Amino acid sequence: MAEKKKAKTGETYSHNFQAEVAKLLHLMVHSVYSDRDVFLRELISNAADALDKLRYEAIAKPELLAGAPDLAITITPDKAAKTLTVADNGIGMSEQELIDNLGTIAKSGTQAFMEQAKDDKDKGGIHLIGQFGVGFYSSFMVAHKVEVTSRKAGTDEAFAWSSDGTGTFTVASVKPEAAPLRGTSIVLHLKEDALEFLEDWKIEEVVRAYSDHIAHPIRLAAGTETTRQINAASAIWTRAKTDITPDQYKEFFGHITGAYSDPALTLHYKAEGRNEYTVLLFVPGEKPFDLYDPERRGRQKLYVRRVFITSDAELLPPYLRFVRGVIDSEDMPLNISREMLQHNPQVAAIRKAVTNKVLAELKKCFETEPEKAAKIWDAFGPVIKEGLYEDMERRDQLFEIARFNTTKREGVTLKDYIADLKANQTAIYYLTAEDAAKAKASPQLEGFRARGIEVLLLTDAVDSFWVRMALGFDGKPFKSVTQGAADLDLIPLVEEAPKSDADEGATATLIALIKQTLGDQVGDVRKSARLTDSPVCLVASDQGLDRTLEKLLARQGTTDVKVTAPILEINAGHALIKALAETAKKSGASAELGDASGLLLDLARVMDGERVADPAKFAGSVSALMQKAYS
């Protein structure tokens, strides 16, 4: 752990980094970042965060802005000293924050600020750029030494942090006159091969490429007295769509997400009327790292007249939490609190309108750009389907977006499925399973395949929940192929099957003996209409839960859910079943038929992807049968 001594005026203490920093920095410089220009982007983003934090805190404490109300970032190149300085007059850091935030790789001050603020009733949770705590260290790509001087807003003390990135850093107090009035100044002592970053043209090029959208002025010092602004300093979402290039959209997307890949979909518009607000939202091209965070919180930033308020306003439902971006209101109160956000009618109206707009844009994309739609669904389909369970109001809209893999096709819409119904088919058939391989191998599909009936293969955990809640689509109910009677007799076979020569009386006798032998291990034993090739399968009753859902809830420890005894169905036309039926007819109950009954149940379990109840007994029974067969 780093030493946490209090520095006195004129004294300097050395502190050990909390990592093998030389190796870590070398790895980061050569692996994390591929372009050295990004160091300036990262420092500017950190400075912008510091300014946003101050402006946010100043809503409740206006005195924090005293003496320097104009917030800005200043870049100062010094060719004689071979230094580049990036300074801001934002929130600043205390001595301990310098030690904690800059002395621990991947320790993010912004993240700590978010954690501190998320439970504050007057602030609401916030979400800023610097969540990973590594951007600052990109400085060592171009600098052999970095010095940071900072004064926390509202305090008199100032401190300096310094390191050459080889294993230690120092922290010392500094005289007030040697420190900024408020905020942070970072001085980079550039390496010989990085002196191009002292040229005005290079600095301007990097700022225009990466940080033109920053809402605060970025000023370039052009001498000891004068500075000039080198970025547009206007929130990108306030500009007309025609004035924004795809690269600028991409850069802003990276700015708010930390992912510098292309967004899959960009939604930018201004709403007018009862509520006025501007929306700039992105559907990422790949899964965000926090997509399956248990809290399922969204990451849309709320601004009021360009003032950042919170990223925890729940402006989109949890099933659209992968959508990132900004919503800027013109008529909300600037000091809106978390309680007001939760119960504010303006927020509710914006939430409803923006949600419908996002779904409409997704539908349009899915209808006109199938390749892009496939990528979006592959990444976010399981999350979007949460809405089928939670959002009854928009379930029909979500059904228009949803894509399914079936026994025949991939990426099928329900509309496509309905269009391909077989004669006398009155339901949308589905099968839930833990994965695609198990679903495709399920014996319960045999009768449906024989009739050319398409079955939805639902392999996401959420599928077992929403499909029970959904009443159906286009007048057709959803029906599980593993639950209840198959009712397939009215749908003709694709190829006429040979007439069964099964002895109905012998089959009935076998069923009675199996039921007697297995007892309460099964709910029932019956002749199957869904099997064509396999001898047996397991299904659930009409009144119970789907077996996949039942097992899922039981594994989660749901107290009121227990795995019920399944129904064992037998294929009367299968050679094995016919042989057993003939034996039952001739000999009645016997030890051999008792063992066979247990084996049939275990065989059905194995085919259903389950473990047998007694593996040792199962192995012994199979071994005995094999020995008898080959002796």
C-alpha positions, 0 to 999 in steps of 0.5 A: 500500500502507498504510504499516506503521510501528511506532507509539510511545507518544504518536505517531500515524501516518496511513495511506492506505487501499488503495482509493478508500475514499470512493467504495467506502464510498458504493457499499457504504452505498447498494448492498450493504446495504438496511437500516441495522439490519444494521450492528449485526448485522455488528458482533455477528457479527464479535464472535462470531467473535472470541469463537469464535476465542479459545475455539478457541485456548484449547483448546490455550492455556487461559492466554489466558482468564486474567482474563476467562473469561466471554466476552460481547459488550457494547453501550453507548449514550451519549446524551450523547456520541452514541456507540454502543460494541460491545465483546467480550473475544475474540481481539483484534487486534495493530497490524498486524492492525488495519492489514491487516484494517481498512485494506483493504476486503474484507480479511477477518481471519477468512478469514486466520485460516482460512487460517492454521489450515487446515494446523495438525494440532491445529486443523483448518480452520475456517469462521466468519462474516466471509469477505468483509471488508465487514461492519465498514464497514457502520458508516459507514452510521450513523457519521461516525467509527469508533474501534477499540481492541484488545488481542491475547489474550496480549499487553500492547500495545494499539492504537487505529484511527480513521477518518472513512471519507473516505480515511485512517485512523490507528493509535496505541498506547494505554496499557494502562489505556485499553484492554480487558484483552483483545479489541476495543471499537468506538466509533461516533460516530453521525450525527444521523439515526441517533440512534435506535440509542442507544435501548434498545428499538431495540438490543433489537429489532435484536438479537432480530431478527438475533442472538438465536441467537448462542451468546454473551451479548449484554449491554446496558449500563444505566448505568455499573455494570450490564448486562443480557442481551438475547439468548437466548444459546443455540445455536439447534440446541439448542432444540426445533423448536417453539420456533423460528420460520421467521424465526429459522431464516432468520436463523441460515441467514444467520448461517452462510452470509452469504446472507440469502435463505430456505433451500429446505429445513431439517433439524433433529433430534437423534440418540440412541443409540450416538452422540448429536448434534444436526443443523441443516442447510439446503439453500440456495435459490440456489447458494453462491458456492463451489459449484464450488470445485475443492477441493469442501469441505463447509461444515458446522460441527462442534461438540462440546458447543457448542464450535466445532471445525472446518468441515472435518470432511467430515461430508457427501460432496463431492456434498452440499457445498451443504448448510450448517449445524451438527452438534453432538456430545455425546460426541466428545473436545473436543480432537479433531484433524484426524487423529482426525477422518479416522479417528474411528469416531464421525465415520464413523458420524455422516457415514453417518447424516447423509448418509442422512438428508439424502438421505431428506429430499431424496427426501421433498421431491421427492415431495411438493413438486415446485416446490421440488424443481425449484428445488433440482435446477436449482441443485444437480443437476449437483453431486448427480450427482457422487454417481452417479459416486462413491458406489456405496453410495447410487447407488440413493438418488440415482437416486430423487432425480435428475431428467432432461430428455428428448426428450419431457419435463423433470424426469423420474425414471428411474421415470417413464422406465421406466414409459413404455418402448416394446414390445421396448425393453430399455435406457434410452437417453441422449445426452450433449452439451455443451448442450441445443441440441446435444443436441436437434439431434443427428441420432442421435435421428431413429430414436428419435423415429420410434419414439416412444422417449424419450431422456435428454438429458445435458448436464452434464460429470459425466453422461459419467462416471457413466453409464458407471459405472452398471450400470442402473436397475430391470434396464434398462442405460443405452445411448448413442444415439451408440455402437454399433449402434442395434438398433431393428429390433424396436421399431415405428415410430409411423407406418409409413414408406414402403418404401425403394426404395434399391438395396442393391447400389449402397449397398454399392458406395458404402460400399466407395468411401467407406471406401476414400477416407476411409481411417483418418479413420473407423473404419468406414462402415456403413448406419444404422438410426438415421437417418430425415431426415439423410444421415449421422451419426457414432457411436462403437464399442461397445468405445470411449468415448462420443464426448462423454466421449472429446472431454472427456478429450482436451481435459483433456489426459488422456495415455492418451486420444486421439480415435479415428476415428468410425464414419460411418453413412449413411442409405440412404433419403436422396435424396443418398445414393441419388444418390451410390450410383447414381453409384458403381454406374455409374461406380465410383471417381471424383474427384467421389465422392472429394470427396463422401466428404470432404464427407459426413464434414465434414457429419457433423462439423458436425451433431455440433457439431465443427469440420471438419478442413480449413475451407478445403478444406471451403469450397472443395468447397461453393463448387464444388458450388454453382457447378456447381449454379447454372451 
